[in-house]
Amino acid sequence: MQSLLSHLRQLGMQVDVANGLADARSAFFGSGGHDCLVIGPDVPPGIAAKVATSLREVDPELPLACFQAPPARTERRSGDAVLGFHPSSRAGTGALLRFLQALRLR
């Protein structure tokens, strides 16, 4: 995820990195919300589900992109994406950039 993170920041995107539910909630509330939630392939499914559920309780329209199967018990919405590539690959970076370009910024 580090190469993808660097690439997004070079493009001028603000990216918060969280290492658990408390970090995710702190970053979300500290910035006043986010345009989307991206879940990396190395995030344990239980943590991914808790983060997605918790943030969507606050922002029900929060778009979600996953580099893995969507978290269990997480409602999938039409704007959500499952990115079936590794995030450090050109295909993974391209898939995420296409997802981000399609977002309606809030």
C-alpha positions as CSV (number, residue, x, y, z in Angstrom):
1,M,0.0,0.0,0.0
2,Q,3.0,2.3,0.5
3,S,3.6,2.8,-3.2
4,L,-0.1,3.5,-3.8
5,L,-0.2,5.9,-0.9
6,S,2.8,7.8,-2.3
7,H,1.3,7.9,-5.8
8,L,-2.0,9.3,-4.4
9,R,-0.2,12.0,-2.4
10,Q,1.9,13.0,-5.5
11,L,-1.4,13.5,-7.3
12,G,-2.4,16.0,-4.5
13,M,-4.9,13.8,-2.7
14,Q,-5.2,13.9,1.0
15,V,-5.0,10.4,2.5
16,D,-5.4,9.3,6.1
17,V,-4.0,6.0,7.1
18,A,-5.6,4.1,10.0
19,N,-4.4,1.0,11.8
20,G,-7.7,0.0,13.5
21,L,-11.2,1.2,14.4
22,A,-10.0,3.9,16.8
23,D,-7.5,5.4,14.3
24,A,-10.1,5.3,11.5
25,R,-12.8,7.1,13.7
26,S,-10.2,9.6,14.9
27,A,-9.0,10.4,11.4
28,F,-12.6,10.6,10.1
29,F,-13.8,13.0,12.8
30,G,-10.6,14.9,12.9
31,S,-10.9,15.8,9.2
32,G,-14.7,16.4,9.3
33,G,-15.4,13.3,7.1
34,H,-14.0,11.7,4.0
35,D,-14.9,11.4,0.4
36,C,-14.4,7.6,0.5
37,L,-13.1,4.7,2.4
38,V,-10.4,2.4,0.9
39,I,-9.7,-0.9,2.5
40,G,-6.4,-2.6,1.7
41,P,-5.8,-6.3,1.1
42,D,-4.0,-6.8,4.4
43,V,-6.8,-5.6,6.7
44,P,-8.3,-8.4,8.7
45,P,-12.0,-8.9,7.7
46,G,-13.3,-8.3,11.2
47,I,-11.5,-4.9,11.4
48,A,-12.6,-4.0,7.9
49,A,-16.3,-4.7,8.8
50,K,-16.1,-2.8,12.0
51,V,-14.5,0.3,10.3
52,A,-16.9,0.3,7.4
53,T,-20.0,-0.2,9.6
54,S,-18.9,2.4,12.1
55,L,-18.1,5.1,9.6
56,R,-21.3,4.4,7.6
57,E,-23.3,4.9,10.8
58,V,-22.1,8.5,10.8
59,D,-22.0,8.9,7.0
60,P,-24.5,6.4,5.3
61,E,-23.4,7.6,1.8
62,L,-19.7,7.0,2.3
63,P,-18.4,5.2,-0.8
64,L,-16.2,2.1,-0.2
65,A,-13.4,0.6,-2.3
66,C,-11.9,-2.7,-1.2
67,F,-8.8,-4.5,-2.4
68,Q,-10.3,-7.7,-1.0
69,A,-13.7,-9.2,-0.6
70,P,-16.1,-6.6,0.9
71,P,-16.4,-6.9,4.6
72,A,-19.1,-9.3,5.8
73,R,-22.2,-7.6,7.1
74,T,-21.4,-4.4,5.2
75,E,-24.2,-3.2,2.9
76,R,-22.9,-2.9,-0.6
77,R,-24.0,0.2,-2.5
78,S,-24.1,1.0,-6.2
79,G,-21.0,3.2,-6.0
80,D,-18.9,0.7,-4.1
81,A,-16.0,-1.2,-5.8
82,V,-14.1,-4.4,-5.2
83,L,-10.7,-3.8,-6.8
84,G,-9.4,-7.3,-7.7
85,F,-5.8,-6.2,-8.2
86,H,-2.9,-5.8,-5.8
87,P,-2.7,-2.1,-4.8
88,S,1.0,-1.8,-5.8
89,S,0.3,-3.0,-9.3
90,R,-0.4,-0.7,-12.2
91,A,-3.7,-2.3,-12.6
92,G,-4.6,-1.8,-8.9
93,T,-3.5,1.8,-9.0
94,G,-5.5,2.4,-12.2
95,A,-8.6,0.7,-10.8
96,L,-8.5,2.9,-7.7
97,L,-7.9,6.0,-9.7
98,R,-10.9,5.2,-11.9
99,F,-13.0,4.7,-8.8
100,L,-11.8,8.0,-7.3
101,Q,-12.5,9.9,-10.6
102,A,-16.1,8.6,-10.6
103,L,-16.7,9.9,-7.0
104,R,-19.0,12.8,-6.4
105,L,-16.9,14.9,-4.1
106,R,-18.8,16.2,-1.1
